[in-house]
Amino acid sequence: MTLGQRLYEMRKEKGFSQEKVAEALGVTRQTISKWETDQTTPDFDKILPLCELYNITTEALLKGEEKPKETSEYSNTDTNYSYYDDSRYNIPQTEPEPTPQEKEQFEKRRIKSVLLMSVAICLYILSVIPFFVLNNSKVMMTVFFVIIAVATMLIVFAALSKPKAARKNTLPTKENRLYKMITSILSGIVLIIYMLLSFATGMWNITWLVWVIYGILCEIIKLVFMLKGSEINEED
């Protein structure tokens, strides 16, 4: 059995996905795939983390011995010992990778979520039309808030339509971190714009719409990530 085959078998035995192993080791999923197909071999500095992750000795990893490491292992010199704990990698014991049918269902629900998000964003954008075409202020505000309410409801449905596996993901991904960084910077910019406009014009009853625009921009950014196939979990 080759090193790549052993890595594949050990990952399957643990029930880890390539994405979770890659996140734990600080590499890409493609790197894990190349290791398991013997296209490349792990760098020296990844050997020990791999052994700790799969709870095996370096000899078992490199030479193919099947005997697993004990939770606590003492060396023959009686002077050194090492303790291995999978929890340090924050990798939950997960179920095996989904079947083709489950992947197909996952993709259908993801597409449904993207479509609902797209419609909601369009409604948010269209919600400003009443301010330009209606003269009656009461009717104008009523139509505006109805459109906003419908758009918000669609976003809730989109969140509920997101595949369960994505909602339960406990590992923050690079996409999640990038999304949160972008929205955090954007919220700071919007706050500055809101305060400047409000104090400069004194029109506090109108400038609050800046936050509506901020919400629309956040949903557009999230939609872009979703269209690229990334799942954004804002609880991470």
N, C-alpha and C positions, 0 to 999 in steps of 0.2 A: 504494500500500500504506500502510495506516495505521500509526501508531506501535505500536499493540497487535499488529497482524499481524506487524510486524518483530520485536517482542519474542518472540512465539510461535515464529516461524521460527528465530530465533537460539538459543532454548532447545532446540528440537528438534535443530538442527544440532550443538549441543554434547552432546546426549544427557542433559541434566539434567532432573530432575523438578521440578515446582513447589515441592515441599517443600524440596528441596536449595537451590534458588535463594532461597527465602524465608529459610532458615536462614543462608545466606551474607550476605544483605543486612539481616538483623535485622528482617524483617517477617513477616506471616502469609501462609499459602498463599492465603487469600482475596484478599489484596492483589495478589499476583501474577496471580491469575485475573482480577481487575478490570482490571489494566493490559492484559492480553492480549486482553480483550474490549472495550477502549476505554470501559469504564464510568468509569474514572478514569485519570489520568496520573501517572507517577512524580513524587514531590517533587524539588525542585531538588537536594537533598543526596543523592539516590539516582542521579542521572544519571551522575556519574563512576564510582561503584562498578559500575553496570551496564556502562559502557563497558569498564572493567577486567576485569570478569567475562567478557564476551563477546569481549574482545580487539579492539575496534573503536574508531573515533574518535567523538567526540560528534556530529560532522557526519553521519557514517554512520548513527548511531542516530536522530538527529532528522530528517534529510532523506532518509534512505533510500539513501545511496550504498553500494554493495556491497563496495568495496575494504576489506579487513580491515587492522587495524593490524599493523605489524611488532612483533616481540618487544621491540625497543628502538626508540624513535622520537625523533628530534631535531627541535626546533622550528626555524623559519626564522631566528630571532634568534641561533642558535648559542650561546645563553646558558642555555637551559633544556632539559632532556630528561626524559622519563618512562619508567619501566620497568614493564611489566605482566607479572604472573605469576599464572596461575590458582591455583597451589598455595597462595597466601596465604589463599585462601578455604576451603581444606581440602575441596574438592569433587572427588571421584574421577571419572575418566572412566567413566561408567556406560553400561550398555546402554539402549536406548530403553525407554519406559514399557511395562509389561506389556500383553498383549492381553487381551480380555474373558475368554478361556478361562483364561489364567494368573491373572487376578484371581479368577475363580471357584474355581480350585484353591487359591489363596492363602487365600481365605475359609474353605474347607472345612477346611484344615489348622489355621487359627486357631481355628475352632469346636472341632475335636478337642482341641486343646491346652487350651482353656478347660474343656472337659468333664473331661478328665483331672485338671486342677488342682482342679476342684470336688470330685471324688470323693476326691482326696488330702486336701484340707482336712477333709472330713467324717470321713475315717478318723482324722486327727490328733485331731479333737475327740472321737471315740468311743473313742480309745485309753485314756482315763482311766476308762472304765466298769469294767474289771477290778478297779480299786482299791476299788470300792464293792460289787461283787457276788461276788467270789471271796475265800475265806478262806485258801486255800493260797498262801503268798507266792511259792513257786517257780512255780506255775502262773500266778499273777497277773502276775509279771514276764515270763514267757515269752510270754503272750498280748499283753502290752503291747508288747514289742519286735517281735513278729511283725507287729502292726498298724502300728507305726512303720515297719518295713522295707518293707511293702507300699506304704504311703503315699509313702515316699521314692522307691521304684521308679517309681510313677506320675508323680511330679514329673519324674524323669529322662526318662520317655517323653514327657511334655508338652513338655519342652525340645527333645527331638529332633523332635517333631511340629511345632514352630514353623516357619513358612515360612522357607526358606533365605534369601530376600531380607531378612527381618527380622533373622536372625542375623548377616548380613554388613554390616548398616548401620554405617557408620563415623562418622556424625554424631550427637553427643549431642543428644537432643530435650529440649524443655521438660518432657515427661512423665517422661523418664529422670531429669532433674535433680531434679524434684519427688519422684519415688519414692525416689531415693537420699537426699535431704534428710530425708524422713519416716522412712525406716528407720534412718538415722544417729541421729536424735533419739530414736527408739524404743529403739535398742540402748543408748543412754546411760541412759535411764530404767529399762530392765530391769536393767542392771548395778547401779544404785543400789538398786533393790528387792531384787535377789538378795543383795547384801551386807548390807543391813539385816535381811532375814529370816533369813539364815544366822547372823549374829552374835547376833541377838536370841533365836533359838530353839535354835541349836546343831544343828539338824537338817539338816546338809549333805547327807545321803543322800536328802533329799526336795526341798529347795529348788532343786536343779538343774533340776527340772521347769519352773521359770520360763523357762528357755531353750527348752524345747519349746513353751511358750505363745508365746514371742517368734517362733519359727520359723513357727508357725501364723498369727500376726498378719501377718507379712511376706508369706506366701503369699496371705492374704486381701486385703491391700492390692494385691498384684500382680494378683490376679484381678479386682479392681474396675477397675483400669486396662485390663486386657484386655477386659473386658465393654464398656468405653467405646470400644473400637476402637484403643487405644494398644498399641504393641509395646514391651515393656520389655527393654532389653539391658543387663544388669548389668555387662558388660565395658566400657561407655563411661566 
